[in-house]
Amino acid sequence: MSSTGPKQAIYASLAEVAQALGHPHRLELLEHLAQGVRSVEDLSARAHLS
């Protein structure tokens, strides 16, 4: 079995996404964005970020 098959490529891509979202602040921002379009200022205020 090849370790670079299609499933391995999918797993690698998913790992990259998980790493990009792997910080609590990023997940919080994503939650706010999922609720609708937000300005940077609004996101900053909602997430209590400067």
C-alpha positions in Angstrom: 0.0 0.0 0.0 1.4 3.4 -1.0 1.8 6.0 1.7 1.2 8.8 -0.8 -2.1 7.6 -2.1 -5.3 9.7 -2.4 -6.3 9.2 1.2 -2.9 10.3 2.5 -3.2 13.5 0.4 -6.6 14.2 1.9 -5.3 13.5 5.4 -2.4 15.9 4.8 -4.8 18.6 3.6 -7.1 18.2 6.6 -4.0 18.3 8.9 -3.1 21.7 7.3 -6.5 23.1 7.9 -6.6 21.8 11.5 -3.2 23.4 12.2 -4.4 26.7 10.7 -7.4 26.7 13.0 -5.6 25.2 16.0 -5.7 28.3 18.2 -8.6 29.2 20.4 -8.7 32.8 19.0 -9.0 31.6 15.4 -11.8 29.2 16.3 -13.6 32.0 18.1 -13.2 34.3 15.1 -14.5 31.5 12.8 -17.6 31.1 15.0 -18.4 34.8 14.7 -17.9 34.7 11.0 -20.2 31.7 10.7 -23.0 33.9 12.2 -22.7 36.4 9.3 -20.6 39.0 7.7 -18.5 41.0 10.2 -16.1 43.9 9.9 -12.6 43.5 11.3 -13.5 46.0 14.0 -16.6 44.0 15.0 -14.7 40.8 15.1 -12.0 42.3 17.2 -14.5 43.7 19.7 -16.5 40.4 19.8 -13.4 38.3 20.4 -11.9 40.9 22.8 -8.8 41.2 20.7 -6.9 44.4 20.1 
